[in-house]
Amino acid sequence: MADETRAGFAVPGASGPFLAAFKAAPPQFLVDGGYRLVDESYESLVYEANVTTTPMKVFSWGFAKTLYRLAFTFRDAGDGITAVTVIGQAKDSVRAAMGAYVAAAGEVGRA
């Protein structure tokens, strides 16, 4: 699928509190990308963004939508570490910003 992305990283701490903090203050790449929380479970959060282009809106008289979703899963990996995986679709700018976020989070996870 176009613009598909997949990433994983580890952070120190239990998964529950990290998920709650992530939900309360989503990373800037989600906010800037226009993503909003649309679903959640005890170990995951799903965000969605409407990325419909203006030409598509015109050609479809406003009826078509292109929605990108990113699903984040937060699982205890043992030894006080939370493994976070993300899968979904994102524009290049969001993928680049997410890559920087993942790299920074990974550095924290190694500390």
DSSP file (Angstrom, degrees, kcal/mol; ACC not computed):
  #  RESIDUE AA STRUCTURE BP1 BP2  ACC     N-H-->O    O-->H-N    N-H-->O    O-->H-N    TCO  KAPPA ALPHA  PHI   PSI    X-CA   Y-CA   Z-CA
    1    1 A M    >         0   0    0      0, 0.0     3,-1.3     0, 0.0     2,-0.0   0.000 360.0 360.0 360.0 146.6    0.0    0.0    0.0
    2    2 A A  T 3   +     0   0    0      1,-0.3    88,-0.0    87,-0.1     0, 0.0  -0.337 360.0   7.8 -63.3 141.3    1.2    3.5   -0.7
    3    3 A D  T 3  S+     0   0    0      1,-0.2    87,-2.5    86,-0.1    -1,-0.3   0.716  87.0 166.3  61.6  24.5    2.8    5.4    2.2
    4    4 A E  E <   -A   89   0A   0     -3,-1.3     2,-0.3    85,-0.2    85,-0.3  -0.446  11.3-174.9 -71.2 143.7    2.8    2.3    4.4
    5    5 A T  E     -A   88   0A   0     83,-3.2    83,-2.1    -2,-0.1     2,-0.3  -0.980  15.1-179.6-140.5 152.2    5.0    2.5    7.5
    6    6 A R  E     +A   87   0A   0     -2,-0.3     2,-0.3    81,-0.2    81,-0.2  -0.971  13.5 159.5-150.8 135.4    6.1    0.2   10.2
    7    7 A A  E     -A   86   0A   0     79,-2.4    79,-2.6    -2,-0.3     2,-0.3  -0.973  15.7-165.6-152.1 163.1    8.4    1.0   13.2
    8    8 A G  E     +A   85   0A   0     -2,-0.3     2,-0.3    77,-0.2    77,-0.2  -0.989  12.4 162.0-151.9 147.8    9.2   -0.3   16.7
    9    9 A F  E     -A   84   0A   0     75,-2.4    75,-3.2    -2,-0.3     2,-0.4  -0.971  26.8-126.1-157.7 167.7   11.1    1.1   19.7
   10   10 A A  E     -A   83   0A   0     -2,-0.3    99,-0.4    73,-0.2    73,-0.2  -0.947  19.1-174.3-124.2 143.4   11.5    0.5   23.4
   11   11 A V  E     -A   82   0A   0     71,-2.4    71,-3.2    -2,-0.4     2,-0.1  -0.962  31.6-103.5-132.1 151.0   11.1    2.9   26.3
   12   12 A P  E    S+A   81   0A   0      0, 0.0    69,-0.3     0, 0.0     2,-0.1  -0.451  79.0  42.1 -72.4 147.6   11.7    2.4   30.0
   13   13 A G  S    S-     0   0    0     67,-3.8    -2,-0.2    -2,-0.1     2,-0.1  -0.332  94.3 -45.6 109.1 170.9    8.7    1.9   32.3
   14   14 A A     >  -     0   0    0     -2,-0.1     4,-1.4     1,-0.1    68,-0.2  -0.402  47.3-124.5 -76.2 152.6    5.5    0.0   32.3
   15   15 A S  H  > S+     0   0    0     66,-0.2     4,-2.9     1,-0.2     5,-0.2   0.872 102.1  60.3 -68.2 -38.7    3.2    0.0   29.3
   16   16 A G  H  > S+     0   0    0      1,-0.2     4,-2.3     2,-0.2    -1,-0.2   0.944 108.2  41.2 -58.1 -53.8    0.1    1.3   31.0
   17   17 A P  H  > S+     0   0    0      0, 0.0     4,-2.3     0, 0.0    -1,-0.2   0.879 115.7  51.1 -64.1 -36.1    1.5    4.6   32.2
   18   18 A F  H  X S+     0   0    0     -4,-1.4     4,-2.6     2,-0.2    -2,-0.2   0.924 110.4  49.2 -67.2 -42.1    3.4    5.2   28.9
   19   19 A L  H  X S+     0   0    0     -4,-2.9     4,-2.6     2,-0.2     5,-0.2   0.925 111.7  49.4 -59.3 -45.5    0.2    4.5   26.9
   20   20 A A  H  X S+     0   0    0     -4,-2.3     4,-2.3    -5,-0.2    -2,-0.2   0.902 113.0  46.2 -62.4 -41.5   -1.8    6.9   29.1
   21   21 A A  H  X S+     0   0    0     -4,-2.3     4,-2.2     2,-0.2    -1,-0.2   0.894 112.2  50.9 -67.2 -39.9    0.9    9.6   28.7
   22   22 A F  H  < S+     0   0    0     -4,-2.6    -2,-0.2     1,-0.2    -1,-0.2   0.904 112.9  46.4 -62.8 -42.7    1.0    9.0   24.9
   23   23 A K  H  < S+     0   0    0     -4,-2.6    -2,-0.2     1,-0.2    -1,-0.2   0.904 113.1  48.6 -67.3 -42.4   -2.7    9.4   24.7
   24   24 A A  H  < S+     0   0    0     -4,-2.3    -2,-0.2     1,-0.3    -1,-0.2   0.860 130.4  18.4 -67.8 -36.0   -2.8   12.5   26.8
   25   25 A A  S  < S-     0   0    0     -4,-2.2    -1,-0.3    -5,-0.2    -2,-0.1  -0.697  83.2-158.4-137.7  82.2   -0.1   14.2   24.9
   26   26 A P        -     0   0    0      0, 0.0    -3,-0.1     0, 0.0     5,-0.1  -0.218  35.7 -88.7 -60.1 150.9    0.4   12.6   21.4
   27   27 A P    >>  -     0   0    0      0, 0.0     4,-1.5     0, 0.0     3,-1.3  -0.205  38.1-110.8 -58.2 153.2    3.8   13.2   19.8
   28   28 A Q  H 3> S+     0   0    0      1,-0.3     4,-3.3     2,-0.2     5,-0.3   0.804 113.9  65.6 -59.2 -32.0    4.0   16.3   17.6
   29   29 A F  H 3> S+     0   0    0      1,-0.2     4,-1.3     2,-0.2    -1,-0.3   0.833 103.6  47.5 -63.9 -29.3    4.2   14.3   14.4
   30   30 A L  H <4>S+     0   0    0     -3,-1.3     5,-2.4     2,-0.2     4,-0.3   0.913 114.2  45.9 -72.9 -43.5    0.7   13.0   15.0
   31   31 A V  H ><5S+     0   0    0     -4,-1.5     3,-1.4     1,-0.2    -2,-0.2   0.947 115.5  45.6 -63.5 -49.5   -0.6   16.5   15.7
   32   32 A D  H 3<5S+     0   0    0     -4,-3.3    -1,-0.2     1,-0.3    -2,-0.2   0.816 109.8  56.0 -64.8 -30.9    1.2   18.1   12.8
   33   33 A G  T 3<5S-     0   0    0     -4,-1.3    -1,-0.3    -5,-0.3    -2,-0.2   0.479 115.6-114.0 -80.8  -2.3    0.0   15.3   10.5
   34   34 A G  T < 5 +     0   0    0     -3,-1.4    16,-0.4    -4,-0.3     2,-0.2   0.672  61.5 155.8  79.8  17.2   -3.7   15.9   11.4
   35   35 A Y      < -     0   0    0     -5,-2.4     2,-0.3    -6,-0.2    -1,-0.2  -0.515  20.0-172.3 -78.8 144.6   -4.1   12.6   13.1
   36   36 A R  E     -B   48   0A   0     12,-2.2    12,-2.4    -2,-0.2     2,-0.3  -0.976  33.7 -98.2-133.4 150.6   -6.8   12.2   15.8
   37   37 A L  E     +B   47   0A   0     -2,-0.3    10,-0.3    10,-0.2     3,-0.1  -0.507  45.5 162.6 -68.6 126.2   -7.5    9.3   18.1
   38   38 A V  E     +     0   0A   0      8,-3.1     2,-0.3     1,-0.4     9,-0.2   0.559  61.0  11.0-120.6 -16.5  -10.3    7.1   16.7
   39   39 A D  E     +B   46   0A   0      7,-1.5     7,-2.9     2,-0.0    -1,-0.4  -0.990  57.5 179.3-159.6 155.8  -10.0    3.9   18.7
   40   40 A E  E     -B   45   0A   0     -2,-0.3     2,-0.2     5,-0.2     5,-0.2  -0.991   5.0-176.6-156.8 156.6   -8.3    2.4   21.7
   41   41 A S        -     0   0    0      3,-2.5     3,-0.4    -2,-0.3    -2,-0.0  -0.743  55.2 -76.9-137.7-171.4   -8.0   -0.8   23.6
   42   42 A Y  S    S+     0   0    0     -2,-0.2   -23,-0.1     1,-0.2     3,-0.1   0.711 130.6  19.5 -67.5 -18.0   -6.1   -1.8   26.8
   43   43 A E  S    S+     0   0    0      1,-0.1    31,-3.1   -24,-0.0     2,-0.3   0.265 119.2  56.3-134.2  13.6   -2.8   -2.0   24.9
   44   44 A S  E     - C   0  73A   0     -3,-0.4    -3,-2.5    29,-0.2     2,-0.4  -0.988  49.4-159.8-147.9 157.2   -3.3    0.0   21.7
   45   45 A L  E     -BC  40  72A   0     27,-2.2    27,-3.1    -2,-0.3     2,-0.5  -0.996  12.0-156.8-132.0 137.8   -4.2    3.4   20.3
   46   46 A V  E     -BC  39  71A   0     -7,-2.9    -8,-3.1    -2,-0.4    -7,-1.5  -0.974   9.2-170.0-121.0 126.0   -5.4    4.0   16.7
   47   47 A Y  E     -BC  37  70A   0     23,-2.8    23,-2.4    -2,-0.5     2,-0.3  -0.842   2.4-164.1-113.3 150.2   -5.1    7.4   15.1
   48   48 A E  E     -BC  36  69A   0    -12,-2.4   -12,-2.2    -2,-0.3     2,-0.4  -0.990   5.5-170.0-138.1 142.8   -6.6    8.6   11.8
   49   49 A A  E     - C   0  68A   0     19,-2.6    19,-2.8    -2,-0.3     2,-0.8  -0.995  23.1-132.8-132.3 139.7   -6.0   11.5    9.4
   50   50 A N  E     + C   0  67A   0    -16,-0.4    17,-0.2    -2,-0.4    -2,-0.0  -0.826  30.1 170.2 -88.7 111.8   -7.9   12.7    6.4
   51   51 A V        +     0   0    0     15,-3.0     2,-0.2    -2,-0.8    16,-0.1  -0.007  16.8 150.6-113.7  27.0   -5.3   13.2    3.7
   52   52 A T        -     0   0    0     14,-0.4     2,-0.1     1,-0.1    -2,-0.1  -0.412  42.7-129.8 -63.0 128.8   -7.7   13.7    0.8
   53   53 A T     >  -     0   0    0     -2,-0.2     4,-2.1     1,-0.1     5,-0.2  -0.403  16.8-114.2 -78.2 157.4   -6.1   16.0   -1.8
   54   54 A T  H  > S+     0   0    0      1,-0.2     4,-2.4     2,-0.2     5,-0.2   0.911 115.8  53.1 -59.4 -45.0   -8.0   19.0   -3.2
   55   55 A P  H  > S+     0   0    0      0, 0.0     4,-3.0     0, 0.0    -1,-0.2   0.909 108.9  50.2 -58.9 -38.5   -8.1   17.5   -6.8
   56   56 A M  H  > S+     0   0    0      2,-0.2     4,-1.9     1,-0.2     6,-0.3   0.897 109.2  51.4 -65.4 -38.9   -9.7   14.3   -5.4
   57   57 A K  H  <>S+     0   0    0     -4,-2.1     5,-2.5     2,-0.2     6,-0.2   0.913 113.5  45.2 -62.1 -41.5  -12.3   16.4   -3.5
   58   58 A V  H ><5S+     0   0    0     -4,-2.4     3,-1.3     3,-0.2    -2,-0.2   0.947 113.6  47.9 -67.4 -48.8  -13.1   18.3   -6.7
   59   59 A F  H 3<5S+     0   0    0     -4,-3.0    -1,-0.2     1,-0.3    -2,-0.2   0.794 118.3  41.0 -64.2 -28.6  -13.3   15.2   -8.9
   60   60 A S  T ><5S-     0   0    0     -4,-1.9     3,-1.8    -5,-0.2    -1,-0.3   0.312 108.9-120.0-102.4   9.2  -15.5   13.3   -6.4
   61   61 A W  T < 5S-     0   0    0     -3,-1.3    -3,-0.2     1,-0.3    -4,-0.1   0.810  72.7 -58.1  55.0  32.0  -17.7   16.3   -5.5
   62   62 A G  T 3 <S+     0   0    0     -5,-2.5    -1,-0.3    -6,-0.3    -5,-0.1   0.510 118.8 106.4  82.3   5.3  -16.5   16.0   -1.9
   63   63 A F    <   +     0   0    0     -3,-1.8     2,-0.2    -6,-0.2    -2,-0.1   0.762  60.4  76.3 -89.4 -25.2  -17.7   12.4   -1.5
   64   64 A A        -     0   0    0     -8,-0.3     2,-0.4    -7,-0.1    -4,-0.1  -0.585  58.3-171.9 -89.0 149.2  -14.4   10.5   -1.5
   65   65 A K        -     0   0    0     -2,-0.2     2,-0.6     2,-0.0   -15,-0.0  -0.995  17.6-152.1-136.7 143.5  -12.0   10.5    1.4
   66   66 A T        -     0   0    0     -2,-0.4   -15,-3.0     2,-0.0     2,-0.5  -0.965  23.0-172.3-113.0 113.3   -8.5    9.2    1.7
   67   67 A L  E     -C   50   0A   0     -2,-0.6     2,-0.4   -17,-0.2   -17,-0.2  -0.902   9.5-161.6-110.8 132.2   -7.9    8.2    5.4
   68   68 A Y  E     -C   49   0A   0    -19,-2.8   -19,-2.6    -2,-0.5     2,-0.4  -0.921  10.5-163.8-108.9 137.2   -4.5    7.1    6.8
   69   69 A R  E     -C   48   0A   0     -2,-0.4    20,-2.5   -21,-0.2     2,-0.4  -0.936  10.8-165.6-121.7 144.8   -4.4    5.2   10.0
   70   70 A L  E     -CD  47  88A   0    -23,-2.4   -23,-2.8    -2,-0.4     2,-0.5  -0.993   9.2-161.3-126.3 123.0   -1.5    4.6   12.4
   71   71 A A  E     -CD  46  87A   0     16,-2.9    16,-1.8    -2,-0.4     2,-0.5  -0.922   4.4-164.2-107.9 123.2   -2.0    1.9   15.1
   72   72 A F  E     -CD  45  86A   0    -27,-3.1   -27,-2.2    -2,-0.5     2,-0.4  -0.909   1.0-164.8-107.4 130.5    0.3    1.9   18.1
   73   73 A T  E     -CD  44  85A   0     12,-2.7    12,-2.1    -2,-0.5     2,-0.5  -0.967   1.8-162.5-117.7 132.7    0.6   -1.1   20.3
   74   74 A F  E     + D   0  84A   0    -31,-3.1     2,-0.4    -2,-0.4    10,-0.2  -0.957  17.9 168.9-117.8 114.3    2.2   -0.9   23.8
   75   75 A R  E     - D   0  83A   0      8,-2.6     8,-3.3    -2,-0.5     2,-0.3  -0.976  39.3-111.3-131.0 140.5    3.4   -4.1   25.4
   76   76 A D  E     - D   0  82A   0     -2,-0.4     6,-0.2     6,-0.2   -62,-0.1  -0.517  26.6-172.7 -65.0 128.9    5.5   -5.0   28.4
   77   77 A A  E     -     0   0A   0      4,-3.3     5,-0.2     1,-0.3    -1,-0.1   0.305  44.7-105.7-105.9   6.3    8.7   -6.5   27.2
   78   78 A G  E >  S+ D   0  81A   0      3,-0.6     3,-1.2     1,-0.0    -1,-0.3  -0.015  96.2  63.7  87.7 162.9   10.0   -7.4   30.7
   79   79 A D  T 3  S-     0   0    0      1,-0.3   -66,-0.1    -3,-0.1     3,-0.1   0.794 130.8 -60.3  55.0  32.6   12.7   -5.8   32.8
   80   80 A G  T 3  S+     0   0    0      1,-0.2   -67,-3.8   -68,-0.1     2,-0.4   0.789 105.2 129.7  70.8  28.1   10.7   -2.6   33.1
   81   81 A I  E <   -AD  12  78A   0     -3,-1.2    -4,-3.3   -69,-0.3    -3,-0.6  -0.924  46.9-150.4-117.8 140.2   10.7   -2.0   29.3
   82   82 A T  E     -AD  11  76A   0    -71,-3.2   -71,-2.4    -2,-0.4     2,-0.5  -0.948   9.8-149.1-108.3 126.8    7.7   -1.2   27.1
   83   83 A A  E     -AD  10  75A   0     -8,-3.3    -8,-2.6    -2,-0.5     2,-0.5  -0.841  14.5-165.3 -93.2 126.1    7.9   -2.3   23.4
   84   84 A V  E     -AD   9  74A   0    -75,-3.2   -75,-2.4    -2,-0.5     2,-0.4  -0.952   6.6-176.2-114.7 127.8    6.0    0.0   21.1
   85   85 A T  E     -AD   8  73A   0    -12,-2.1   -12,-2.7    -2,-0.5     2,-0.4  -0.950   3.4-168.4-121.3 146.7    5.1   -1.0   17.6
   86   86 A V  E     +AD   7  72A   0    -79,-2.6   -79,-2.4    -2,-0.4     2,-0.3  -0.999   9.0 171.0-134.7 136.9    3.4    1.2   15.0
   87   87 A I  E     +AD   6  71A   0    -16,-1.8   -16,-2.9    -2,-0.4     2,-0.3  -0.995  31.5  73.6-142.7 144.9    1.9    0.2   11.7
   88   88 A G  E    S-AD   5  70A   0    -83,-2.1   -83,-3.2    -2,-0.3     2,-0.4  -0.998  73.3 -48.1 154.9-151.6   -0.2    2.1    9.2
   89   89 A Q  E     +A    4   0A   0    -20,-2.5     2,-0.3    -2,-0.3   -85,-0.2  -0.944  47.2 161.1-125.7 144.1    0.0    4.8    6.6
   90   90 A A        -     0   0    0    -87,-2.5    -2,-0.1    -2,-0.4   -21,-0.0  -0.986  38.9-103.2-156.8 151.0    1.6    8.2    6.7
   91   91 A K     >  -     0   0    0     -2,-0.3     4,-2.6   -58,-0.1     5,-0.2  -0.270  45.3-101.5 -67.2 163.0    2.8   10.9    4.3
   92   92 A D  H  > S+     0   0    0      1,-0.2     4,-2.5     2,-0.2     5,-0.2   0.889 122.3  52.6 -55.1 -43.5    6.5   11.3    3.8
   93   93 A S  H  > S+     0   0    0      1,-0.2     4,-2.0     2,-0.2    -1,-0.2   0.885 111.5  45.9 -63.7 -38.3    6.7   14.3    6.2
   94   94 A V  H  > S+     0   0    0     -3,-0.2     4,-2.7     2,-0.2    -1,-0.2   0.895 111.7  51.9 -70.8 -40.0    5.0   12.4    9.0
   95   95 A R  H  X S+     0   0    0     -4,-2.6     4,-2.4     2,-0.2    -2,-0.2   0.901 110.4  49.0 -62.5 -40.3    7.2    9.3    8.4
   96   96 A A  H  X S+     0   0    0     -4,-2.5     4,-1.8     2,-0.2    -2,-0.2   0.931 113.7  45.1 -64.9 -45.6   10.3   11.4    8.6
   97   97 A A  H  X S+     0   0    0     -4,-2.0     4,-2.1     1,-0.2    -2,-0.2   0.879 113.1  51.1 -65.8 -37.6    9.1   13.1   11.8
   98   98 A M  H  X S+     0   0    0     -4,-2.7     4,-3.0     2,-0.2    -1,-0.2   0.890 106.6  55.2 -66.4 -38.2    8.1    9.7   13.3
   99   99 A G  H  X S+     0   0    0     -4,-2.4     4,-2.4     1,-0.2    -2,-0.2   0.902 108.5  47.6 -60.0 -41.7   11.5    8.3   12.4
  100  100 A A  H  X S+     0   0    0     -4,-1.8     4,-2.3     2,-0.2    -1,-0.2   0.900 112.5  49.6 -65.5 -40.5   13.2   11.1   14.4
  101  101 A Y  H  X S+     0   0    0     -4,-2.1     4,-2.8     2,-0.2    -2,-0.2   0.926 111.7  48.1 -62.8 -45.4   10.8   10.4   17.3
  102  102 A V  H  X S+     0   0    0     -4,-3.0     4,-2.6     2,-0.2    -2,-0.2   0.903 111.2  50.8 -63.1 -42.2   11.5    6.7   17.2
  103  103 A A  H  X S+     0   0    0     -4,-2.4     4,-1.8     2,-0.2    -1,-0.2   0.917 113.0  45.6 -62.3 -43.2   15.2    7.3   17.1
  104  104 A A  H  X S+     0   0    0     -4,-2.3     4,-1.9     2,-0.2    -2,-0.2   0.913 113.6  49.0 -66.3 -42.4   15.0    9.6   20.1
  105  105 A A  H  X S+     0   0    0     -4,-2.8     4,-2.4     1,-0.2    -2,-0.2   0.882 108.9  53.8 -64.2 -37.8   12.8    7.2   22.0
  106  106 A G  H  X S+     0   0    0     -4,-2.6     4,-1.2     2,-0.2    -1,-0.2   0.872 106.1  52.3 -64.5 -37.1   15.2    4.4   21.2
  107  107 A E  H  X S+     0   0    0     -4,-1.8     4,-0.8     2,-0.2     3,-0.4   0.907 110.3  48.2 -64.1 -41.6   18.1    6.4   22.7
  108  108 A V  H >< S+     0   0    0     -4,-1.9     3,-0.9     1,-0.2    -2,-0.2   0.905 108.0  55.8 -63.3 -40.7   16.0    6.9   25.8
  109  109 A G  H 3< S+     0   0    0     -4,-2.4    -1,-0.2   -99,-0.4    -2,-0.2   0.755 106.9  50.2 -64.0 -25.0   15.3    3.2   25.9
  110  110 A R  H 3<        0   0    0     -4,-1.2    -1,-0.2    -3,-0.4    -2,-0.2   0.644 360.0 360.0 -86.5 -15.2   19.0    2.3   25.8
  111  111 A A    <<        0   0    0     -3,-0.9    -1,-0.2    -4,-0.8    -2,-0.1   0.502 360.0 360.0 -68.6 360.0   19.9    4.7   28.7
